[in-house]
Amino acid sequence: MTVVGPFGLSVRDQALEADVQTGLAAVEAGLLDATKSEVLFITEAAQHLVRAGGKRFRPLLVMLAAQFGDPYAPGVVPAAVVVELTHLATLYHDDVMDEGTVRRGVDSANARWGNSVAVLTGDFLFARASHILADLGPEAVRIQAEAFERLVTGQILETAGPRDGRDPVAHYLDVIGGKTGSLIAVSGRFGAMMSGADETVVDILTQYGERLGVAFQLADDVLDVASDSHESGKTPGTDLREGIPTLPVLLLRAQAEAHRLPDDLALVELLDGDLADEARHAEALRRLRAHPALEQARRETVRYAEEARSTLTPLPECYAKAALVELCDAVVHRAG
């Protein structure tokens, strides 16, 4: 049993391990190649987050999904490069929108070079992803375009907030379905599709990716509150400090509004205050960690991960399926 990929995923078969490791190494080389420019400054900015590392969760899912066809088919690695480039591009833009200063343990591009360079570098990465995608055929272009539309729609919905009368929690789940679930769903779809897997398998792995993507984001939400370490890649309480709505906070607000309990209302008031103050921030974290809303958010994470696992049931038993099941367990473990 060998550990590969994010979350210490264990692979119990040497052939599968070799395929995944070979594929991920090829993706890494493809990312570096795709982010080169004749303009050295563009290369430096575009490779900034590539070289900072990351989980490569989406390429890993492409590689595992490709096991249900021919994992060495020529479109598999380029498709994995496309989804990771797209993800990286959104990080450049997200940091501008959220005024983030640190990403993957290094200065964010906007902190280092300013917002204009960060936005344009993200656009450059989208362009390079599109260039690679064009060689994968019109169907792949259509799928990526639809996913990207969903991703941007999710971002806009998050920025606009829920419309009057809309449940904020339901709105948030729609947001992360677009922002996170869409591209992880494409990772499963591209891996299976590019490998020549049966259409039924392609559909199963698309649905799996969608649900796993939502669970993945909800686990990050829980970690932002619950973690005392840097498991989430960010300092705990970062989203809290920046006022970014996450599931535990939204559930707290819903409970406070429904039941009007003094402790809940006081915690909401604390969260609405100045969390740049270290003492207030620490107190808000302490109280939110002890609130039932955090456990409720964990249960919601488990629910989506279990839905992802259940979609895999029709697939034949094999090491790749076992690895996909373990990814569900790993996501839940992060939120545990």
Summary of the structure (lengths in Angstrom):
residues: 336
radius of gyration: 20.0
end to end distance: 23.5
largest distance: 61.0
contacts: 1152
relative contact order: 0.11
helix: 74%
strand: 3%
